[in-house]
Amino acid sequence: ETGVTQTPRHLVMGMTNKKSLKCEQHLGHNAMYWYKQSAKKPLELMFVYSLEERVENNSVPSRFSPECPNSSHLFLHLHTLQPEDSALYLCASSQGASGYTDTQYFGPGTRLTVL
Amino acid sequence: AQRVTQPEKLLSVFKGAPVELKCNYSYSGSPELFWYVQYSRQRLQLLLRHISRESIKGFTADLNKGETSFHLKKPFAQEEDSAMYYCALSSFSGGYNKLIFGAGTRLAVHP
């Protein structure tokens, strides 16, 4: 599959579980992003990686832990989540070149339900 | 503070009617604005960006710095335009762009 892929597409977990979300981009981009989309709030930026370095962490609780092993892969490790963390988690990537604002390309999302 | 406001959660029109989805922003610098669209069971995708000044699927949006607005317009709505529309503001720093999204407006076009 081309573009940005995310696995799993759906995840149900208990509050004591540990799970990981995976994102992969096939676009040769240098920047990758995690967003949270919940019913009651606008799409919120969680983390940004540029050239595999975390460049932004938007005051996200430590129970969410991102990892970017290379420019094509991004993970979101989940540990002891709360029911209010249930949401759609979107991954995006962009070229990340300096000097201009480039388009972000989104994955299909992982629908997370925390019981 | 940087903020994007989309005042309407739902906009319901009939096919062939004009459409205007409102977006207002708050930003201290020179803004770059986008409209993203999410059709049913599809991923979020870029519809248009203000610097391109182009029309996509019949939609246009003009940046009005005086009114801090970037409303999305289409003269004649089609049923296939039914979707969620998100206005987004971009700020660029450190080699990446940070998008700030509005809450979104659901456009429903009825036959």
Interface residues (C-beta under 8 A of the other chain):
Chain A: V4 N30 A31 K41 P42 L43 E44 L45 V48 S50 L51 V55 E56 L90 S94 G96 A97 S98 Y100 T101 D102 T103 Q104 Y105 F106 G107 P108 G109
Chain B: V4 E32 F34 R43 L44 Q45 L46 R49 Y86 S90 F92 G94 G95 Y96 N97 K98 L99 I100 F101 G102 A103 G104
